[in-house]
Amino acid sequence: MGLLLLGVVGLFAMPASCARYPVVPPKAGAPTWLRGAYHVHTTRSDGEGTVAEVARAAKEAGLDFVVLTDHNDFKPPAPVWVEGVLLVPGVEISTSAGHLAAFGMTQPLKGMQAWMPPGDAVKAVAAAGGTAVLAHPVQERNPWTDDASTREVPGFELYSADTFFRQVASHPVSRLLPTVGAYLGNPGHGVMTMVSPEPGPMERFLELSRERPRLAFCAHDAHGIPSYSAVFESMAMYLPSELLPKPLPRDAVEAAAQVARALASGGALCAFRGLGEPAGFLLEGIHPERREARVGDVLRVHVPGSPEEGTVEVRVWGDGRTGADGRSVELTGAGVVQVEVWARGPGRFIGTEWRPWIVPSPVRVLPRGPGI
């Protein structure tokens, strides 16, 4: 049996070594945006790597910052530069209704304890000046189950690497063995093969976003398995240069405050960077700070890089639809619209598969104004 499993794994390792990334190469002279990892665990809780090891992996992956969110680390270390990477303190709070990630606190968290009531945790983060994010809120193993506090949390982990990993692990023959084989042949490709979104998180995200503006996050939820470097090279949170230009201040406290504000602004976005870099992406036609537009408006999606024909498409959820040109979005009703760019990348087995590439926060769609 062992030899059979080894043979199956090897069957997927060989083609993985030939997988081509990035799918969308950057244009010559393309700008670079600040990029980092959000939701990362170390040996301060259940991560496999020390803080220094995480910083080293981030540096190797070309990241500028890492938001550390160790479980119930209610007194996290101060911001610091390590290996040229800014380490931003945060925490993942275990409540009686699920997990709540938080960062950007300007005051100490007060009254904290593991498995506290969810509403109390949400209020404590707000009182400390931080930004709260629902961690893997629709995950089967650790969902967020308190409806009242859900509506008070601005952030939502729309895509979660940990959730992808658990989805793969729940199908040991059809998905786990091929993924392990792909990972051994090409760690980055192994991680990318796990990126297979399900409809539940998007449905819940849109439902909540209709009530108030929400922030979309892609969570690394990195613990060291798969390796930090493979996960960091596969996805990142990006801060466009108009939101926060390079370089960051050398004062770690000020730099961390700027990163936290940018992540909480609604202008940050996620990219599965194995498919390509997102610098140059623009959703034209919305109010840049409020991320609002009106029914009947047409948004224009500027896709970065030099994609080959048939490798990139714009996808829309909510109160909008894609135009015939494939790069415009007509807003069809008052509510909310989520616009993403997807790319066709190397498949789990052979061929190609569509996967999310660029993921911004949603746009609120307001009714037509008077006389419009």
Contacts in CASP RR format, 6 or more apart in sequence:
PFRMAT RR
TARGET T0000
AUTHOR 0000-0000-0000
METHOD contacts of the structure
MODEL  1
MGLLLLGVVGLFAMPASCARYPVVPPKAGAPTWLRGAYHVHTTRSDGEGT
VAEVARAAKEAGLDFVVLTDHNDFKPPAPVWVEGVLLVPGVEISTSAGHL
AAFGMTQPLKGMQAWMPPGDAVKAVAAAGGTAVLAHPVQERNPWTDDAST
REVPGFELYSADTFFRQVASHPVSRLLPTVGAYLGNPGHGVMTMVSPEPG
PMERFLELSRERPRLAFCAHDAHGIPSYSAVFESMAMYLPSELLPKPLPR
DAVEAAAQVARALASGGALCAFRGLGEPAGFLLEGIHPERREARVGDVLR
VHVPGSPEEGTVEVRVWGDGRTGADGRSVELTGAGVVQVEVWARGPGRFI
GTEWRPWIVPSPVRVLPRGPGI
5 177 0 8 1.000
8 177 0 8 1.000
9 177 0 8 1.000
9 180 0 8 1.000
9 181 0 8 1.000
9 184 0 8 1.000
10 181 0 8 1.000
10 184 0 8 1.000
11 181 0 8 1.000
12 177 0 8 1.000
12 178 0 8 1.000
12 179 0 8 1.000
12 180 0 8 1.000
12 181 0 8 1.000
12 182 0 8 1.000
12 349 0 8 1.000
13 181 0 8 1.000
13 182 0 8 1.000
13 184 0 8 1.000
13 185 0 8 1.000
14 185 0 8 1.000
15 350 0 8 1.000
16 181 0 8 1.000
16 182 0 8 1.000
16 183 0 8 1.000
16 184 0 8 1.000
16 185 0 8 1.000
16 186 0 8 1.000
16 189 0 8 1.000
16 190 0 8 1.000
17 185 0 8 1.000
17 186 0 8 1.000
19 182 0 8 1.000
19 186 0 8 1.000
19 189 0 8 1.000
19 346 0 8 1.000
19 347 0 8 1.000
20 346 0 8 1.000
21 188 0 8 1.000
21 189 0 8 1.000
21 192 0 8 1.000
21 274 0 8 1.000
21 275 0 8 1.000
21 276 0 8 1.000
21 346 0 8 1.000
22 273 0 8 1.000
22 274 0 8 1.000
22 275 0 8 1.000
22 276 0 8 1.000
22 277 0 8 1.000
23 274 0 8 1.000
23 275 0 8 1.000
23 276 0 8 1.000
23 307 0 8 1.000
23 311 0 8 1.000
23 343 0 8 1.000
23 344 0 8 1.000
23 345 0 8 1.000
23 346 0 8 1.000
23 357 0 8 1.000
24 275 0 8 1.000
24 276 0 8 1.000
24 304 0 8 1.000
24 305 0 8 1.000
24 306 0 8 1.000
24 307 0 8 1.000
24 311 0 8 1.000
24 312 0 8 1.000
24 343 0 8 1.000
24 357 0 8 1.000
25 276 0 8 1.000
25 305 0 8 1.000
25 306 0 8 1.000
26 276 0 8 1.000
26 277 0 8 1.000
26 279 0 8 1.000
26 304 0 8 1.000
26 305 0 8 1.000
26 306 0 8 1.000
27 304 0 8 1.000
27 305 0 8 1.000
27 306 0 8 1.000
30 277 0 8 1.000
30 279 0 8 1.000
30 280 0 8 1.000
30 304 0 8 1.000
30 305 0 8 1.000
31 241 0 8 1.000
31 279 0 8 1.000
31 280 0 8 1.000
32 246 0 8 1.000
32 277 0 8 1.000
32 279 0 8 1.000
33 238 0 8 1.000
33 239 0 8 1.000
33 240 0 8 1.000
33 241 0 8 1.000
33 277 0 8 1.000
33 278 0 8 1.000
33 279 0 8 1.000
34 64 0 8 1.000
34 65 0 8 1.000
34 238 0 8 1.000
34 239 0 8 1.000
34 241 0 8 1.000
34 244 0 8 1.000
34 246 0 8 1.000
34 248 0 8 1.000
34 259 0 8 1.000
34 262 0 8 1.000
35 62 0 8 1.000
35 63 0 8 1.000
35 64 0 8 1.000
35 236 0 8 1.000
35 237 0 8 1.000
35 238 0 8 1.000
35 239 0 8 1.000
35 273 0 8 1.000
36 58 0 8 1.000
36 63 0 8 1.000
36 64 0 8 1.000
36 65 0 8 1.000
36 66 0 8 1.000
36 67 0 8 1.000
36 232 0 8 1.000
36 236 0 8 1.000
36 237 0 8 1.000
36 238 0 8 1.000
37 58 0 8 1.000
37 63 0 8 1.000
37 65 0 8 1.000
37 66 0 8 1.000
37 67 0 8 1.000
37 220 0 8 1.000
37 222 0 8 1.000
37 231 0 8 1.000
37 232 0 8 1.000
37 236 0 8 1.000
37 237 0 8 1.000
38 67 0 8 1.000
38 69 0 8 1.000
38 103 0 8 1.000
38 217 0 8 1.000
38 218 0 8 1.000
38 219 0 8 1.000
38 220 0 8 1.000
38 237 0 8 1.000
38 263 0 8 1.000
39 67 0 8 1.000
39 69 0 8 1.000
39 92 0 8 1.000
39 101 0 8 1.000
39 133 0 8 1.000
39 135 0 8 1.000
39 157 0 8 1.000
39 160 0 8 1.000
39 217 0 8 1.000
39 219 0 8 1.000
39 220 0 8 1.000
39 221 0 8 1.000
39 222 0 8 1.000
40 54 0 8 1.000
40 66 0 8 1.000
40 67 0 8 1.000
40 68 0 8 1.000
40 69 0 8 1.000
40 220 0 8 1.000
40 221 0 8 1.000
40 222 0 8 1.000
40 228 0 8 1.000
41 47 0 8 1.000
41 68 0 8 1.000
41 69 0 8 1.000
41 70 0 8 1.000
41 71 0 8 1.000
41 92 0 8 1.000
41 221 0 8 1.000
41 222 0 8 1.000
41 223 0 8 1.000
41 224 0 8 1.000
42 49 0 8 1.000
42 50 0 8 1.000
42 51 0 8 1.000
42 53 0 8 1.000
42 54 0 8 1.000
42 68 0 8 1.000
42 70 0 8 1.000
43 49 0 8 1.000
43 50 0 8 1.000
43 51 0 8 1.000
44 51 0 8 1.000
44 68 0 8 1.000
44 70 0 8 1.000
44 73 0 8 1.000
44 76 0 8 1.000
45 70 0 8 1.000
45 71 0 8 1.000
45 72 0 8 1.000
45 73 0 8 1.000
45 92 0 8 1.000
46 71 0 8 1.000
46 223 0 8 1.000
47 70 0 8 1.000
47 223 0 8 1.000
47 224 0 8 1.000
48 223 0 8 1.000
48 224 0 8 1.000
48 225 0 8 1.000
49 224 0 8 1.000
49 228 0 8 1.000
51 68 0 8 1.000
51 77 0 8 1.000
51 82 0 8 1.000
51 87 0 8 1.000
52 82 0 8 1.000
52 83 0 8 1.000
53 228 0 8 1.000
54 66 0 8 1.000
54 68 0 8 1.000
54 87 0 8 1.000
54 222 0 8 1.000
54 228 0 8 1.000
55 66 0 8 1.000
55 82 0 8 1.000
55 83 0 8 1.000
55 84 0 8 1.000
55 85 0 8 1.000
55 87 0 8 1.000
56 83 0 8 1.000
57 227 0 8 1.000
57 228 0 8 1.000
57 229 0 8 1.000
57 232 0 8 1.000
58 65 0 8 1.000
58 66 0 8 1.000
58 83 0 8 1.000
58 85 0 8 1.000
58 228 0 8 1.000
58 232 0 8 1.000
59 83 0 8 1.000
59 84 0 8 1.000
59 85 0 8 1.000
60 229 0 8 1.000
60 232 0 8 1.000
61 229 0 8 1.000
61 232 0 8 1.000
61 233 0 8 1.000
62 232 0 8 1.000
63 85 0 8 1.000
63 232 0 8 1.000
63 236 0 8 1.000
64 85 0 8 1.000
64 86 0 8 1.000
64 246 0 8 1.000
64 248 0 8 1.000
65 85 0 8 1.000
65 86 0 8 1.000
65 87 0 8 1.000
65 88 0 8 1.000
65 248 0 8 1.000
65 255 0 8 1.000
65 256 0 8 1.000
65 259 0 8 1.000
66 85 0 8 1.000
66 86 0 8 1.000
66 87 0 8 1.000
66 88 0 8 1.000
67 88 0 8 1.000
67 90 0 8 1.000
67 103 0 8 1.000
67 259 0 8 1.000
67 263 0 8 1.000
68 76 0 8 1.000
68 87 0 8 1.000
68 88 0 8 1.000
68 89 0 8 1.000
68 90 0 8 1.000
69 90 0 8 1.000
69 91 0 8 1.000
69 92 0 8 1.000
69 101 0 8 1.000
69 102 0 8 1.000
69 103 0 8 1.000
70 76 0 8 1.000
70 90 0 8 1.000
70 91 0 8 1.000
70 92 0 8 1.000
71 91 0 8 1.000
71 92 0 8 1.000
71 94 0 8 1.000
72 91 0 8 1.000
72 92 0 8 1.000
72 93 0 8 1.000
72 94 0 8 1.000
72 112 0 8 1.000
72 114 0 8 1.000
73 90 0 8 1.000
73 91 0 8 1.000
73 92 0 8 1.000
74 91 0 8 1.000
74 109 0 8 1.000
74 112 0 8 1.000
75 108 0 8 1.000
76 89 0 8 1.000
76 90 0 8 1.000
76 91 0 8 1.000
77 87 0 8 1.000
77 89 0 8 1.000
78 89 0 8 1.000
78 252 0 8 1.000
78 253 0 8 1.000
79 86 0 8 1.000
79 87 0 8 1.000
79 88 0 8 1.000
79 89 0 8 1.000
79 252 0 8 1.000
79 253 0 8 1.000
79 255 0 8 1.000
79 256 0 8 1.000
80 86 0 8 1.000
80 87 0 8 1.000
80 252 0 8 1.000
81 87 0 8 1.000
81 250 0 8 1.000
81 252 0 8 1.000
81 255 0 8 1.000
86 248 0 8 1.000
86 252 0 8 1.000
86 255 0 8 1.000
86 256 0 8 1.000
86 259 0 8 1.000
87 252 0 8 1.000
87 256 0 8 1.000
88 103 0 8 1.000
88 104 0 8 1.000
88 256 0 8 1.000
88 259 0 8 1.000
88 260 0 8 1.000
89 103 0 8 1.000
89 104 0 8 1.000
89 105 0 8 1.000
89 256 0 8 1.000
90 101 0 8 1.000
90 102 0 8 1.000
90 103 0 8 1.000
90 104 0 8 1.000
90 105 0 8 1.000
91 101 0 8 1.000
91 102 0 8 1.000
91 103 0 8 1.000
91 109 0 8 1.000
92 99 0 8 1.000
92 100 0 8 1.000
92 101 0 8 1.000
92 102 0 8 1.000
92 135 0 8 1.000
93 99 0 8 1.000
93 100 0 8 1.000
93 101 0 8 1.000
93 102 0 8 1.000
93 112 0 8 1.000
93 114 0 8 1.000
93 116 0 8 1.000
93 121 0 8 1.000
93 125 0 8 1.000
94 114 0 8 1.000
94 115 0 8 1.000
95 115 0 8 1.000
95 116 0 8 1.000
95 117 0 8 1.000
95 118 0 8 1.000
95 119 0 8 1.000
95 121 0 8 1.000
95 146 0 8 1.000
96 115 0 8 1.000
96 116 0 8 1.000
96 117 0 8 1.000
96 118 0 8 1.000
97 117 0 8 1.000
97 118 0 8 1.000
97 144 0 8 1.000
97 145 0 8 1.000
97 146 0 8 1.000
97 149 0 8 1.000
98 118 0 8 1.000
98 135 0 8 1.000
98 142 0 8 1.000
98 143 0 8 1.000
98 144 0 8 1.000
98 145 0 8 1.000
98 146 0 8 1.000
99 135 0 8 1.000
99 136 0 8 1.000
99 142 0 8 1.000
99 144 0 8 1.000
100 118 0 8 1.000
100 121 0 8 1.000
100 122 0 8 1.000
100 125 0 8 1.000
100 132 0 8 1.000
100 133 0 8 1.000
100 134 0 8 1.000
100 135 0 8 1.000
100 144 0 8 1.000
100 153 0 8 1.000
101 132 0 8 1.000
101 133 0 8 1.000
101 134 0 8 1.000
101 135 0 8 1.000
101 157 0 8 1.000
101 219 0 8 1.000
102 109 0 8 1.000
102 125 0 8 1.000
102 130 0 8 1.000
102 131 0 8 1.000
102 132 0 8 1.000
102 133 0 8 1.000
103 130 0 8 1.000
103 131 0 8 1.000
103 133 0 8 1.000
103 260 0 8 1.000
103 263 0 8 1.000
104 129 0 8 1.000
104 130 0 8 1.000
104 131 0 8 1.000
104 256 0 8 1.000
104 257 0 8 1.000
104 260 0 8 1.000
104 264 0 8 1.000
105 125 0 8 1.000
105 128 0 8 1.000
105 129 0 8 1.000
105 130 0 8 1.000
106 128 0 8 1.000
106 129 0 8 1.000
106 130 0 8 1.000
106 257 0 8 1.000
107 127 0 8 1.000
107 128 0 8 1.000
107 129 0 8 1.000
108 128 0 8 1.000
109 124 0 8 1.000
109 125 0 8 1.000
109 128 0 8 1.000
110 124 0 8 1.000
110 127 0 8 1.000
110 128 0 8 1.000
111 120 0 8 1.000
111 124 0 8 1.000
112 121 0 8 1.000
112 124 0 8 1.000
118 144 0 8 1.000
118 146 0 8 1.000
118 149 0 8 1.000
119 146 0 8 1.000
119 148 0 8 1.000
119 149 0 8 1.000
119 152 0 8 1.000
121 132 0 8 1.000
121 149 0 8 1.000
122 132 0 8 1.000
122 149 0 8 1.000
122 152 0 8 1.000
122 153 0 8 1.000
123 152 0 8 1.000
125 131 0 8 1.000
125 132 0 8 1.000
126 132 0 8 1.000
126 152 0 8 1.000
130 260 0 8 1.000
130 264 0 8 1.000
131 154 0 8 1.000
131 155 0 8 1.000
131 215 0 8 1.000
131 260 0 8 1.000
131 263 0 8 1.000
131 264 0 8 1.000
132 152 0 8 1.000
132 153 0 8 1.000
132 154 0 8 1.000
132 155 0 8 1.000
133 153 0 8 1.000
133 154 0 8 1.000
133 155 0 8 1.000
133 156 0 8 1.000
133 157 0 8 1.000
133 215 0 8 1.000
133 217 0 8 1.000
133 219 0 8 1.000
134 144 0 8 1.000
134 150 0 8 1.000
134 153 0 8 1.000
134 155 0 8 1.000
134 156 0 8 1.000
134 157 0 8 1.000
135 142 0 8 1.000
135 144 0 8 1.000
135 157 0 8 1.000
135 160 0 8 1.000
135 219 0 8 1.000
135 221 0 8 1.000
136 142 0 8 1.000
136 143 0 8 1.000
136 157 0 8 1.000
136 160 0 8 1.000
136 162 0 8 1.000
136 163 0 8 1.000
136 219 0 8 1.000
136 221 0 8 1.000
137 143 0 8 1.000
137 144 0 8 1.000
137 150 0 8 1.000
137 156 0 8 1.000
137 157 0 8 1.000
137 201 0 8 1.000
137 204 0 8 1.000
138 144 0 8 1.000
138 200 0 8 1.000
138 201 0 8 1.000
138 204 0 8 1.000
139 160 0 8 1.000
139 162 0 8 1.000
139 163 0 8 1.000
139 166 0 8 1.000
140 166 0 8 1.000
141 166 0 8 1.000
144 150 0 8 1.000
150 208 0 8 1.000
151 208 0 8 1.000
151 211 0 8 1.000
151 212 0 8 1.000
154 212 0 8 1.000
154 213 0 8 1.000
154 214 0 8 1.000
154 215 0 8 1.000
154 264 0 8 1.000
155 214 0 8 1.000
155 215 0 8 1.000
155 216 0 8 1.000
155 217 0 8 1.000
156 201 0 8 1.000
156 204 0 8 1.000
156 205 0 8 1.000
156 208 0 8 1.000
156 209 0 8 1.000
156 214 0 8 1.000
156 215 0 8 1.000
156 216 0 8 1.000
156 217 0 8 1.000
157 201 0 8 1.000
157 217 0 8 1.000
157 218 0 8 1.000
157 219 0 8 1.000
157 221 0 8 1.000
158 201 0 8 1.000
158 202 0 8 1.000
158 205 0 8 1.000
158 216 0 8 1.000
158 217 0 8 1.000
158 218 0 8 1.000
158 270 0 8 1.000
158 359 0 8 1.000
159 195 0 8 1.000
159 197 0 8 1.000
159 201 0 8 1.000
159 218 0 8 1.000
159 219 0 8 1.000
159 235 0 8 1.000
159 270 0 8 1.000
159 356 0 8 1.000
159 359 0 8 1.000
160 201 0 8 1.000
160 218 0 8 1.000
160 219 0 8 1.000
160 221 0 8 1.000
161 191 0 8 1.000
161 194 0 8 1.000
161 218 0 8 1.000
161 219 0 8 1.000
161 220 0 8 1.000
161 221 0 8 1.000
161 222 0 8 1.000
161 231 0 8 1.000
161 234 0 8 1.000
161 235 0 8 1.000
162 219 0 8 1.000
162 221 0 8 1.000
162 223 0 8 1.000
163 201 0 8 1.000
163 221 0 8 1.000
164 194 0 8 1.000
164 195 0 8 1.000
164 196 0 8 1.000
165 194 0 8 1.000
165 226 0 8 1.000
167 175 0 8 1.000
167 194 0 8 1.000
167 196 0 8 1.000
167 198 0 8 1.000
168 175 0 8 1.000
168 176 0 8 1.000
168 179 0 8 1.000
168 194 0 8 1.000
169 176 0 8 1.000
175 348 0 8 1.000
178 193 0 8 1.000
178 348 0 8 1.000
178 349 0 8 1.000
179 190 0 8 1.000
179 193 0 8 1.000
179 194 0 8 1.000
179 348 0 8 1.000
181 190 0 8 1.000
182 189 0 8 1.000
182 190 0 8 1.000
182 193 0 8 1.000
182 348 0 8 1.000
183 189 0 8 1.000
183 190 0 8 1.000
183 191 0 8 1.000
183 226 0 8 1.000
183 230 0 8 1.000
187 226 0 8 1.000
187 227 0 8 1.000
187 229 0 8 1.000
187 230 0 8 1.000
187 233 0 8 1.000
188 230 0 8 1.000
188 233 0 8 1.000
188 234 0 8 1.000
188 274 0 8 1.000
189 346 0 8 1.000
190 226 0 8 1.000
190 230 0 8 1.000
191 226 0 8 1.000
191 230 0 8 1.000
191 231 0 8 1.000
191 233 0 8 1.000
191 234 0 8 1.000
192 234 0 8 1.000
192 272 0 8 1.000
192 274 0 8 1.000
192 275 0 8 1.000
192 345 0 8 1.000
192 346 0 8 1.000
192 355 0 8 1.000
193 346 0 8 1.000
193 347 0 8 1.000
193 348 0 8 1.000
195 234 0 8 1.000
195 272 0 8 1.000
195 355 0 8 1.000
195 356 0 8 1.000
196 355 0 8 1.000
197 356 0 8 1.000
202 317 0 8 1.000
202 338 0 8 1.000
205 214 0 8 1.000
205 216 0 8 1.000
205 338 0 8 1.000
205 362 0 8 1.000
206 317 0 8 1.000
206 318 0 8 1.000
206 336 0 8 1.000
206 338 0 8 1.000
206 362 0 8 1.000
208 214 0 8 1.000
209 336 0 8 1.000
209 338 0 8 1.000
209 362 0 8 1.000
209 364 0 8 1.000
210 335 0 8 1.000
210 336 0 8 1.000
213 266 0 8 1.000
213 290 0 8 1.000
213 291 0 8 1.000
213 361 0 8 1.000
213 362 0 8 1.000
213 364 0 8 1.000
214 361 0 8 1.000
214 362 0 8 1.000
215 263 0 8 1.000
215 264 0 8 1.000
215 266 0 8 1.000
215 268 0 8 1.000
215 361 0 8 1.000
216 269 0 8 1.000
216 270 0 8 1.000
216 338 0 8 1.000
216 359 0 8 1.000
216 360 0 8 1.000
216 361 0 8 1.000
216 362 0 8 1.000
217 237 0 8 1.000
217 270 0 8 1.000
218 235 0 8 1.000
218 237 0 8 1.000
218 270 0 8 1.000
218 272 0 8 1.000
218 359 0 8 1.000
220 231 0 8 1.000
220 232 0 8 1.000
220 235 0 8 1.000
222 228 0 8 1.000
222 231 0 8 1.000
222 232 0 8 1.000
224 231 0 8 1.000
233 273 0 8 1.000
233 274 0 8 1.000
234 272 0 8 1.000
234 273 0 8 1.000
234 274 0 8 1.000
235 270 0 8 1.000
235 271 0 8 1.000
235 272 0 8 1.000
235 273 0 8 1.000
235 274 0 8 1.000
236 270 0 8 1.000
236 271 0 8 1.000
236 273 0 8 1.000
237 263 0 8 1.000
237 268 0 8 1.000
237 269 0 8 1.000
237 270 0 8 1.000
238 268 0 8 1.000
238 269 0 8 1.000
238 270 0 8 1.000
238 271 0 8 1.000
238 278 0 8 1.000
238 279 0 8 1.000
239 259 0 8 1.000
239 262 0 8 1.000
239 263 0 8 1.000
239 267 0 8 1.000
239 268 0 8 1.000
240 267 0 8 1.000
240 268 0 8 1.000
240 269 0 8 1.000
240 279 0 8 1.000
240 280 0 8 1.000
241 279 0 8 1.000
243 262 0 8 1.000
243 265 0 8 1.000
243 267 0 8 1.000
243 268 0 8 1.000
244 258 0 8 1.000
244 259 0 8 1.000
244 262 0 8 1.000
248 255 0 8 1.000
248 258 0 8 1.000
248 259 0 8 1.000
249 255 0 8 1.000
249 258 0 8 1.000
262 268 0 8 1.000
265 289 0 8 1.000
266 291 0 8 1.000
266 361 0 8 1.000
267 288 0 8 1.000
267 291 0 8 1.000
267 360 0 8 1.000
267 361 0 8 1.000
268 361 0 8 1.000
269 278 0 8 1.000
269 281 0 8 1.000
269 358 0 8 1.000
269 359 0 8 1.000
269 360 0 8 1.000
269 361 0 8 1.000
270 358 0 8 1.000
270 359 0 8 1.000
270 360 0 8 1.000
271 277 0 8 1.000
271 278 0 8 1.000
271 281 0 8 1.000
271 357 0 8 1.000
271 358 0 8 1.000
271 359 0 8 1.000
272 355 0 8 1.000
272 356 0 8 1.000
272 357 0 8 1.000
275 343 0 8 1.000
275 345 0 8 1.000
275 355 0 8 1.000
275 357 0 8 1.000
276 305 0 8 1.000
276 343 0 8 1.000
276 357 0 8 1.000
277 304 0 8 1.000
277 305 0 8 1.000
278 304 0 8 1.000
278 357 0 8 1.000
278 358 0 8 1.000
279 304 0 8 1.000
280 302 0 8 1.000
280 304 0 8 1.000
280 305 0 8 1.000
281 301 0 8 1.000
281 302 0 8 1.000
281 303 0 8 1.000
281 304 0 8 1.000
281 341 0 8 1.000
281 358 0 8 1.000
281 360 0 8 1.000
282 300 0 8 1.000
282 301 0 8 1.000
282 302 0 8 1.000
283 299 0 8 1.000
283 300 0 8 1.000
283 301 0 8 1.000
283 302 0 8 1.000
283 339 0 8 1.000
283 360 0 8 1.000
283 363 0 8 1.000
284 299 0 8 1.000
284 300 0 8 1.000
284 301 0 8 1.000
284 302 0 8 1.000
285 293 0 8 1.000
285 297 0 8 1.000
285 298 0 8 1.000
285 299 0 8 1.000
285 300 0 8 1.000
286 292 0 8 1.000
286 293 0 8 1.000
286 299 0 8 1.000
286 363 0 8 1.000
287 293 0 8 1.000
290 364 0 8 1.000
291 361 0 8 1.000
291 362 0 8 1.000
291 363 0 8 1.000
291 364 0 8 1.000
292 363 0 8 1.000
292 364 0 8 1.000
292 365 0 8 1.000
292 366 0 8 1.000
293 299 0 8 1.000
293 331 0 8 1.000
293 363 0 8 1.000
293 364 0 8 1.000
293 365 0 8 1.000
293 366 0 8 1.000
294 331 0 8 1.000
294 365 0 8 1.000
294 366 0 8 1.000
294 367 0 8 1.000
294 368 0 8 1.000
294 369 0 8 1.000
294 372 0 8 1.000
295 319 0 8 1.000
295 331 0 8 1.000
295 332 0 8 1.000
295 333 0 8 1.000
295 334 0 8 1.000
295 365 0 8 1.000
295 366 0 8 1.000
295 367 0 8 1.000
295 368 0 8 1.000
296 330 0 8 1.000
296 331 0 8 1.000
296 332 0 8 1.000
296 333 0 8 1.000
296 368 0 8 1.000
297 330 0 8 1.000
297 331 0 8 1.000
298 328 0 8 1.000
298 329 0 8 1.000
298 330 0 8 1.000
298 331 0 8 1.000
299 328 0 8 1.000
299 329 0 8 1.000
299 331 0 8 1.000
299 339 0 8 1.000
299 363 0 8 1.000
300 327 0 8 1.000
300 328 0 8 1.000
300 329 0 8 1.000
301 314 0 8 1.000
301 326 0 8 1.000
301 327 0 8 1.000
301 328 0 8 1.000
301 329 0 8 1.000
301 339 0 8 1.000
301 341 0 8 1.000
302 327 0 8 1.000
303 312 0 8 1.000
303 314 0 8 1.000
303 327 0 8 1.000
303 341 0 8 1.000
304 358 0 8 1.000
307 343 0 8 1.000
310 344 0 8 1.000
311 343 0 8 1.000
311 344 0 8 1.000
311 345 0 8 1.000
312 341 0 8 1.000
312 342 0 8 1.000
312 343 0 8 1.000
312 344 0 8 1.000
312 357 0 8 1.000
313 326 0 8 1.000
313 341 0 8 1.000
313 342 0 8 1.000
313 354 0 8 1.000
314 322 0 8 1.000
314 326 0 8 1.000
314 327 0 8 1.000
314 329 0 8 1.000
314 339 0 8 1.000
314 340 0 8 1.000
314 341 0 8 1.000
314 342 0 8 1.000
315 322 0 8 1.000
315 339 0 8 1.000
315 340 0 8 1.000
315 341 0 8 1.000
315 342 0 8 1.000
316 322 0 8 1.000
316 329 0 8 1.000
316 337 0 8 1.000
316 338 0 8 1.000
316 339 0 8 1.000
316 340 0 8 1.000
317 337 0 8 1.000
317 338 0 8 1.000
317 340 0 8 1.000
318 335 0 8 1.000
318 336 0 8 1.000
318 337 0 8 1.000
318 338 0 8 1.000
319 331 0 8 1.000
319 332 0 8 1.000
319 333 0 8 1.000
319 334 0 8 1.000
319 335 0 8 1.000
319 336 0 8 1.000
319 337 0 8 1.000
319 365 0 8 1.000
320 329 0 8 1.000
320 330 0 8 1.000
320 331 0 8 1.000
320 332 0 8 1.000
320 333 0 8 1.000
320 337 0 8 1.000
320 365 0 8 1.000
321 329 0 8 1.000
321 330 0 8 1.000
321 332 0 8 1.000
322 328 0 8 1.000
322 329 0 8 1.000
323 329 0 8 1.000
323 330 0 8 1.000
329 337 0 8 1.000
329 339 0 8 1.000
331 337 0 8 1.000
331 363 0 8 1.000
331 365 0 8 1.000
333 365 0 8 1.000
334 365 0 8 1.000
334 366 0 8 1.000
334 367 0 8 1.000
335 364 0 8 1.000
335 365 0 8 1.000
336 362 0 8 1.000
336 363 0 8 1.000
336 364 0 8 1.000
336 365 0 8 1.000
337 362 0 8 1.000
337 363 0 8 1.000
337 365 0 8 1.000
338 362 0 8 1.000
338 363 0 8 1.000
339 360 0 8 1.000
339 362 0 8 1.000
339 363 0 8 1.000
340 356 0 8 1.000
340 357 0 8 1.000
340 358 0 8 1.000
340 359 0 8 1.000
340 360 0 8 1.000
341 356 0 8 1.000
341 357 0 8 1.000
341 358 0 8 1.000
342 354 0 8 1.000
342 355 0 8 1.000
342 356 0 8 1.000
342 357 0 8 1.000
343 354 0 8 1.000
343 355 0 8 1.000
343 357 0 8 1.000
344 352 0 8 1.000
344 353 0 8 1.000
344 354 0 8 1.000
344 355 0 8 1.000
345 352 0 8 1.000
345 353 0 8 1.000
345 354 0 8 1.000
345 355 0 8 1.000
346 352 0 8 1.000
346 353 0 8 1.000
347 353 0 8 1.000
END
